[in-house]
Amino acid sequence: MHLAAETRSFARAEVLMRRVLGHALSAKTLERLTQQVGAELALQLDNSATALHGQEVIVPEVAVASCDGGRIRTREPAHGPGVHEPAWRESKNASFEKMTAAAPQACDPCPQLPDTFRQVAHVAKIAETAAFDVTGEQRSTPQRPPYEGPRRVLRTCLSSLTNSQEFGQQMQREARRRRFHEAARRVFIGDGLAWNWSIWREHFPTFIPILDFIHAVQYLYAAAQAWEADDQARWTRYLELAEAVWQGRVVEVVERMRQTLRERGVIDEAKLCDDHPLRKLQDAARYLENNRSRMNYPRYRREGLPITSAPMESLIKQINYRVKGTEMFWNAPAGAEAILQLRAASLCDDDRLDQHLQSRPGHPHTRRSTPATAA
């Protein structure tokens, strides 16, 4: 099951078993076992009474919950050879990080925008667009230390095709198993997706909500591009906006954006078309306004809390490594759900996949029944 969860395909897992271990199961057998174990893991998550295999769970100093969407390609099963009715499905993913951090401070430990957000190539990579042409602009800038946030001690994670309502319940059960609600410092961090904050409101209302600063940077970079006419002015504008948001002056930034739009003939309530040159500026103003209650970054830094969802983004990439690829399709919904469950369990730091495999019922010399063989 670890090979099935970690390698790119069941066929590769079969080859590795044969070459490394000296014996192998067929790819089809590995796929069938994955569906069995994945279904068992999903059932375990839905059972609110499920214990953590007798493990002692210590209340974290800082408890960080986050969630985000991913993508997985599915197909309709039972239609013969080939791919039938292919579709992209959204997966729901969640990370639960037990962290340790320094005691809260009276002053902001990092009041200036760090260098990592002042490097044009790096910021353009974050924004997933071309870099502004400002070669050599920041070479003389003094070094600014990065923000030293909390350090991760242990992470567990979830991944499923279920809807956001059911996934929120799964997240709540996982958080209670990890004793997150008992932590003195509790954080829920995410991007601007509406279902993220619906889950927060319903299941994590006592957690401090934080908008991922990196997503704010993406909107600020795009806004600067729409705001100014040349790259030098755009980069200067971005630095000005990013510094203000880093320092918590979000209301000021939103008002300046709206004032600029009004000066250029855009009515506040009017929604511009997609190809309008000021559309990205309008989108940024709306995004910041909708999320400003979750953007008090100086406070979060004083309290030793994380301000980016970079670990969540990394987790999605780790899950995608197994479930996404050229011509890779999963049977909908059972096959897709099973591999998401297995992959998430294998990425947890609490050895839950090993614990489940050791405790699941069965006999080493008796083949477990499946819907096909039991009929």
N, C-alpha and C positions, 0 to 999 in steps of 0.2 A: 504493500500500500504506500510506503514511503517512496518507492521508485515510481509508482503510478502518479503520485502527487508532485514529484520533483522533476521528472523528465518531460520532454516535449510531447511525447506520444506514447500510447500503449505499446506500439511496435518497438520503439526505442527501449522501453522498459524491459520488454521480452529479451532483446539483444543483450542488454546489460546484465540481466539475471544469468543468462547462459554463459557470457564471457567472464563475468566476475565471480559468480557463485558456483558455476559449473552445472547448473540445472535451471530450468525455466518453465514458466507457465506461458500459455499462448496469449497473444494480445487480446483475443476475445475473452479468455478467462479473466484476465486482469480487468478488462472493461466491465465484465459482469460483477466481479468482486467490488469494484469501485462503486457501482450502482447500489450494491447491498450496503456497504459501509457508509456511503454518503447518505443513504436514506436513514440509517441508524443514527448518524450524527445529527441530521435535521430533526429527527424525532426527539433526540436528547435535548436539543436547544429549545424545543417547544414545551418541554416538561419543566415547569417552574420548580418542581421539587427535586430536580436532579442535583446531586451533590458533586463536588469536585474530587471524586475518588479518594475521599478521606484526607486531602491535603489541607494543611493549615493555611488560612488566608489572613494575611496581615493588612490592616487598614493602611492605605498609602498616605504619604505626606501630601502629595499632590495627585489627584485623580483626573485624568484627561480622557474624555470620550470624544470621538469625532466620527463623521460618516461622510460618504461621497458616493457618487454613481460611477459605474464602469460600463463596459460594453462587451457583449459576447454574441457570437453568431450561432444561430440555431437552425434546425431543419425539422421537418415533420417525419416521424418514424413510420415504419410499416408501409412504405410505398415502393419497396424493391430497391435495386441498386441505384446509386446516384444521390444527388441532393435534391430534395423536394421541398418547395415552399420555404426557401431560405429567408431569414429575417435577422435583423439586429435586435437584441433584447438588452434592456438596461439591467445591470446587476446592482444590488445594494451592498455596500461594503462598510464595515465599521472597525475602528481601532480603539482599544482600551489600554491606556498606558499608565502603569504605576510609576510615579516619578518621585525623585527627591530633589529638594531645592533649598537654597539659603532662606533664612528668615526674612519676612517682609521688611522693606527699608522705608525710611521717611522720605528719601529723595529718589528721583528717577536715576537708575544706575547707568542709563545710556540715553541721554537727552537729545543727542545729535544723530542724524541718519547715518548708519554705518557705511563703510566703504563698499560693502557687497552690493548695496543698492545705488552706488554712485559710479559703477563701471558700466559704460554704455553697452558693451557687448553682452555682459551678463544680464542686464535689464532687458535688452532686446530678446535674449533667449527666453527669459521669463515670460515676456509678452508675446512670444512666438511670432515675431515679425522682424523686419530688417532693422539693423542698427542705424541710428542717426550718424551722419558723417561729421564727427567732431574729433578727429584724430589729434591726440596729444592734449586735449582740453584739460584733463584731470591729473596730469602727471605731477604737478606741483602741490596738489591738495594734501594737507597733513593727514597722517594715518588716524582713522577713527576706529576704536575697538568695536568688535561686534557685541551684540547683546548676549550675555551668557544666561540662557534660560535654564529651566529644570533639566535634570538628567534622567533618562529612562532606566528603570530597574527591571521591569518586566512588561511584556506586551502580549495581549491576546487579541484575536480578531474574528470577525464574522464575514461571510459572503453568501448571498442568496439571491434568487430571482423573485422572491416574494414581493408583495406591494409594500409601500412605505408604512402603512398602518401596522401590518403584521411584523415588519422588520423593526419598527419602533418597540414593539413588545419584546422581541428577541433581544434587542439592545438593553432594554430595562432589566430583563432577567440576568443577562450576562453581567451588567454593572452591579446588580445586587449580589451575585455570586462572588464577585471580586471585592465586595464591600466598599464600592466607590461612594455610595451615598453617605457613608460614615466619615469620609475624609474631611479634614478641616478646610482644605482648598480644593474646590471642585470646578472643573472647566469643561465646557462643551464648545468645540472649535470646528468651524466649517467655512465653506464658501457661501455664495449667495443663493444656492438652490433652495427653493421654497420648502421642499419636503424635509431638508435638513432641519430647518427651524420649526417646522410642524412637530417633528419628533422631539426637539428640545422643549417646546412648550408643553407637550402632553406628558413626557416621561422624565425630563431632566430640568424642571423649572427652578430647582435650587442650585443648579450649576451656573457659573458665570459664562454667558455667551460671548464668544470672541470671533470676529470675522478674520479669516486668514489674511494677514498683511500682504502676502504675495499676490493674492487675487486683487487687492486694492491697487498694487503696483501695476498690474496689467491694465487696469482701467485708466490710471493716471498717465501712463505712457501713451495710450491711444488718444486720451484727451489732449495731451500736449501736441500730438501730431496734427490733430484737427484744429487746434487753437492757433498755432503759429504757421508762418509761410515757409520758413527755411529751417534746416536741421539744427543750426547753432541755437536759434531762438527756441526751437522745440525742446532741445536738451536742457537749456536753462530753465524753461518753464516746467519741465518734468521735475527737475531737482527742487524747484521752489514748492511745487505741489506735494511731492513726496515728503519733504522735510516738514511741511505743515501737518500732513496727516500723521506722520510718525510722532509728532508732538501733540496729537490729539485735537488739532484745530480743524476738525472736519466741517463744522457749520460754516466757518469762514471760507473754506475751499468751495463748498457747495454754492454759497452766495456769490462768490466771484465767478464761478462757472455760469450761473444763471444770469448774472449781470452781463457777462460777455455775450451770451445767447440773445438777450434782449437788445443789446446794442447792435447786433447784427440781424435784427428783424425777426427773431424766432419768439413766438408767443409761448409763455410758460407751459400751457397745457397742450400745445400742438405737438404731435409726434411726427418727426421727420421721416422721410422715406429712407430705405437702406443705403442708397448710394449718395445721399446728401452729404456734402463735405463737413457739415457740423454734427452729423448723427452720432459719432463716437463721443463727442463732447457732451451731447445731451444724455447719452447712455451713462456716461460716467457720473454726471450730476445726479441722475436718478438712482444709480447704484449706491452711491455714497449716502444719499438721503435716506434710502430704504434701510441701510445698515448702520447708520451713525451711532445708534445706541449700543452697537457691538464693537466700537472702534476707539475705546478709551485706552489707547496703547500705553501712555505713561503710567496709568494706574496698574495695568497688568504687569508691567516691568517692575514697578515698586513691590508688587506682591509676589514676584518670582514666578510668573505664569508664562506659558508658551504663547507666542503671538503668530505662529505660522502653522499650517497644516502640512508641512513638508513630509513628516512621517506618514501621513495618510496618503499623500500622493505616491510616496515610495511603495506603500503597501499595495496600491492598485497596480503599479507596474509589476510587482512580484506576482500578484494573482494573474495578471494578463500574460506573463511569461508562460504560464501553463495553459491558459484557456484561449489565447488568441494567436493566430498564425495563418500563414497562407493556406487557403483551402481547408481550414479547420472549422468544422461544423459539429455541433452537439445536438443530440436528440432532444426535442422540446416536449415536456419540460424536464423529464426525469434525468436524462443524461447530463444536461447542463447543470441542474441543481446539484447532482451528486458530485461532479468534479469541483464545483465551487465550494461545497462543504468540505471535501477532502483536502483541497488546496489550503483553505483557511485554517483547518485544524493542524495541518503540517507546519504552518507558519507561526503558530502560537508558541510562546516561550514556556508554557506550563506542561509540555509533554502530553497534552490531552489526547493526541492520536495514539501514542503508545499505550496510554492508560486505557483507552477505549478498546484497542485491539486485544489487550491482555484480559479484559473483563467481559468481552462479548460472549454470549452463549454459543455452544457448538462443540464439536469433537474433532480432533486432528485427523481422524480416519473416516469421517462421515461428511459427505458433500451436503452443504446446506441447500435446501429447496429454494427454487425461484418460481415466480408466477408461471413461467413456461414449463418447467419440469414438474410442478406440483399439480398441473391441470389434469 
